[in-house]
Amino acid sequence: MSGHCHHHDAPTTARLRRVLIVVLIINAGMFAVEITAGLAAKSVSLQADALDFLGDAATYAITLFVLTMSLRWRAGAALLKGISMGLFGLFVIAAAVWQAITGTLPGFEIMGTIGFAALTANVVCALLLIRFREGDSNMRSVWLCSRNDAISNVAVMIAAAGVFATDTGWPDIAVAAVMATLALTASWQVVRHALEELRGGDTVTVSPGA
């Protein structure tokens, strides 16, 4: 095991573990709420965001598991999460295409209400995680998930207003495309950083942000 495997500051690691448990609970709860609302509203952007909450809950669970392990283990977990973020992006693209083909009109009232609730949840998570965003690839993937989710929630609310104004599903589809782009971009960043660490080119450890 390399010499930099245990450079975590114990108090920092303990604080991070508590934060990860909180955001894991928030994300799991919001998945249940948003997937129910997304299916009821027939909104592809809400369903996609719900799946993102589920993916994030899994991300935080994995991060908790590898938190005190070697950099190689943490980088491996980040690589897995980066790939899953990319698959999420591809799923959203497929769902958006299906929505365009079927011409479904989503319920803008549910979209707006749940979008705001999801935004609140993600802003709380982002504020809790922001001090740890400059850590290794594993922690960077956690921060990127939270940041992207907040951006996506704002987009869902904009889509709800667009559906109301145009009486079409195209704003919902457009937001799904934005969410897919965010997921694919973040996936590339996390995978690239994780591969650098696995090759031994990066020895960053978890530390509080500035």
PLY file of the C-alpha trace (Angstrom):
ply
format ascii 1.0
element vertex 210
property float x
property float y
property float z
element edge 209
property int vertex1
property int vertex2
end_header
0.00 0.00 0.00
1.50 3.34 -1.02
2.68 5.87 1.48
-0.06 8.37 0.71
-2.92 5.98 1.41
-3.69 7.26 4.91
-3.19 11.00 4.65
-6.79 11.70 5.68
-7.12 14.03 8.65
-9.20 12.06 11.18
-11.48 14.95 12.23
-12.01 15.87 8.56
-12.86 12.26 7.67
-15.32 12.05 10.56
-17.01 15.28 9.47
-17.16 14.08 5.88
-18.68 10.76 6.92
-21.46 12.56 8.83
-22.13 14.83 5.85
-22.26 11.89 3.44
-24.80 10.07 5.62
-27.04 13.15 5.65
-26.88 13.69 1.87
-27.42 9.96 1.27
-30.68 10.11 3.25
-31.79 13.29 1.44
-31.11 11.81 -2.00
-32.80 8.48 -1.30
-35.87 10.29 0.00
-36.02 12.65 -2.98
-35.72 9.72 -5.40
-38.89 8.19 -3.96
-40.74 11.52 -4.13
-39.56 12.51 -7.60
-40.01 9.18 -9.38
-43.61 9.04 -8.12
-44.23 12.62 -9.24
-42.44 12.12 -12.58
-44.58 9.12 -13.48
-47.75 10.93 -12.39
-46.85 14.03 -14.43
-45.52 12.05 -17.41
-42.42 14.27 -17.28
-39.22 12.81 -18.71
-37.11 15.50 -17.02
-38.57 14.68 -13.60
-38.09 10.94 -14.16
-34.52 11.54 -15.28
-33.86 13.72 -12.25
-35.34 11.04 -9.99
-32.95 8.46 -11.44
-30.16 10.95 -10.86
-31.15 11.14 -7.18
-30.99 7.34 -7.05
-27.57 7.36 -8.69
-26.35 9.99 -6.25
-27.60 7.98 -3.28
-25.57 5.04 -4.59
-22.61 7.38 -5.12
-22.68 8.56 -1.52
-23.02 4.97 -0.26
-19.97 3.90 -2.29
-18.02 6.94 -1.12
-18.79 6.09 2.51
-17.55 2.54 1.89
-14.18 3.56 0.39
-13.65 6.75 2.40
-10.72 5.46 4.47
-9.31 3.08 1.86
-6.28 3.64 -0.36
-6.25 6.18 -3.18
-6.41 3.31 -5.68
-9.68 2.04 -4.16
-11.15 5.55 -4.09
-10.10 6.19 -7.69
-11.66 2.87 -8.71
-14.92 3.89 -7.06
-14.77 7.25 -8.83
-14.21 5.50 -12.17
-17.29 3.35 -11.57
-19.35 6.41 -10.67
-18.06 8.33 -13.69
-19.16 5.52 -15.98
-22.58 5.39 -14.29
-22.97 9.15 -14.80
-22.29 8.62 -18.50
-24.86 5.83 -18.70
-27.38 8.11 -17.00
-26.75 10.72 -19.68
-27.37 8.17 -22.43
-30.59 7.03 -20.73
-31.89 10.59 -20.59
-31.19 11.04 -24.30
-33.15 7.88 -25.07
-36.05 8.97 -22.84
-36.14 12.39 -24.50
-36.28 10.82 -27.96
-39.16 8.60 -26.86
-41.02 11.61 -25.43
-40.57 13.45 -28.74
-41.93 10.47 -30.69
-44.99 9.95 -28.48
-45.76 13.67 -28.07
-46.71 13.32 -24.40
-47.77 16.54 -22.61
-46.35 16.56 -19.05
-48.09 18.12 -16.05
-46.40 21.47 -15.49
-47.88 22.02 -12.00
-46.24 18.88 -10.61
-43.02 19.62 -12.51
-42.73 23.09 -10.98
-43.59 22.06 -7.42
-41.36 18.99 -7.29
-38.60 20.80 -9.17
-38.50 23.44 -6.45
-38.46 20.82 -3.69
-35.63 18.99 -5.45
-33.70 22.24 -5.90
-33.97 22.95 -2.17
-32.71 19.46 -1.34
-29.77 19.74 -3.72
-28.74 23.21 -2.58
-28.61 21.87 0.99
-26.46 18.94 -0.20
-24.16 21.23 -2.22
-23.64 23.55 0.75
-22.81 20.57 2.96
-20.30 19.19 0.44
-18.68 22.37 -0.90
-15.76 22.37 1.54
-14.70 18.91 0.34
-14.85 19.63 -3.40
-11.06 19.92 -3.90
-10.30 16.37 -2.73
-9.44 13.32 -4.85
-11.41 12.13 -7.89
-13.86 10.31 -5.65
-14.78 13.47 -3.74
-14.78 15.53 -6.93
-17.35 13.14 -8.40
-19.54 13.64 -5.30
-19.30 17.44 -5.62
-20.04 17.37 -9.35
-23.13 15.23 -8.77
-24.53 17.70 -6.26
-23.68 20.76 -8.38
-25.19 19.30 -11.54
-28.35 18.31 -9.70
-28.99 21.87 -8.53
-28.53 23.15 -12.08
-30.88 20.46 -13.39
-33.58 21.36 -10.88
-33.56 24.98 -12.01
-33.88 23.71 -15.57
-36.87 21.51 -14.63
-38.64 24.55 -13.18
-37.93 26.51 -16.36
-39.30 23.57 -18.36
-42.49 23.59 -16.29
-42.99 27.25 -17.18
-42.25 26.44 -20.83
-44.79 23.60 -20.92
-47.39 25.94 -19.43
-46.62 28.71 -21.92
-46.43 26.56 -25.07
-48.83 23.73 -24.19
-46.29 21.28 -25.65
-43.78 18.80 -24.23
-40.80 20.29 -26.02
-39.52 22.36 -23.06
-39.46 19.14 -21.01
-37.49 17.42 -23.78
-35.07 20.34 -24.05
-34.34 20.18 -20.31
-33.76 16.44 -20.55
-31.15 17.17 -23.23
-29.43 19.71 -20.95
-29.38 17.17 -18.11
-27.87 14.56 -20.41
-25.15 17.00 -21.48
-24.30 17.81 -17.85
-24.11 14.11 -16.98
-21.89 13.25 -19.94
-19.56 16.21 -19.30
-19.20 15.40 -15.59
-18.70 11.73 -16.47
-15.76 12.60 -18.71
-14.16 14.81 -16.02
-14.48 12.18 -13.29
-13.31 9.26 -15.47
-10.27 11.22 -16.69
-9.28 12.24 -13.14
-9.81 8.70 -11.81
-7.67 7.18 -14.57
-4.88 9.64 -13.77
-4.98 8.54 -10.13
-5.04 4.85 -11.07
-1.94 5.41 -13.20
-0.26 6.99 -10.17
-0.21 10.48 -11.64
-2.22 12.14 -8.85
-1.80 11.88 -5.10
-4.56 14.24 -4.00
-6.21 13.37 -0.69
-9.43 14.56 0.93
-9.05 17.91 2.62
-11.35 20.76 3.56
-11.94 23.39 0.92
-10.42 26.81 1.25
0 1
1 2
2 3
3 4
4 5
5 6
6 7
7 8
8 9
9 10
10 11
11 12
12 13
13 14
14 15
15 16
16 17
17 18
18 19
19 20
20 21
21 22
22 23
23 24
24 25
25 26
26 27
27 28
28 29
29 30
30 31
31 32
32 33
33 34
34 35
35 36
36 37
37 38
38 39
39 40
40 41
41 42
42 43
43 44
44 45
45 46
46 47
47 48
48 49
49 50
50 51
51 52
52 53
53 54
54 55
55 56
56 57
57 58
58 59
59 60
60 61
61 62
62 63
63 64
64 65
65 66
66 67
67 68
68 69
69 70
70 71
71 72
72 73
73 74
74 75
75 76
76 77
77 78
78 79
79 80
80 81
81 82
82 83
83 84
84 85
85 86
86 87
87 88
88 89
89 90
90 91
91 92
92 93
93 94
94 95
95 96
96 97
97 98
98 99
99 100
100 101
101 102
102 103
103 104
104 105
105 106
106 107
107 108
108 109
109 110
110 111
111 112
112 113
113 114
114 115
115 116
116 117
117 118
118 119
119 120
120 121
121 122
122 123
123 124
124 125
125 126
126 127
127 128
128 129
129 130
130 131
131 132
132 133
133 134
134 135
135 136
136 137
137 138
138 139
139 140
140 141
141 142
142 143
143 144
144 145
145 146
146 147
147 148
148 149
149 150
150 151
151 152
152 153
153 154
154 155
155 156
156 157
157 158
158 159
159 160
160 161
161 162
162 163
163 164
164 165
165 166
166 167
167 168
168 169
169 170
170 171
171 172
172 173
173 174
174 175
175 176
176 177
177 178
178 179
179 180
180 181
181 182
182 183
183 184
184 185
185 186
186 187
187 188
188 189
189 190
190 191
191 192
192 193
193 194
194 195
195 196
196 197
197 198
198 199
199 200
200 201
201 202
202 203
203 204
204 205
205 206
206 207
207 208
208 209
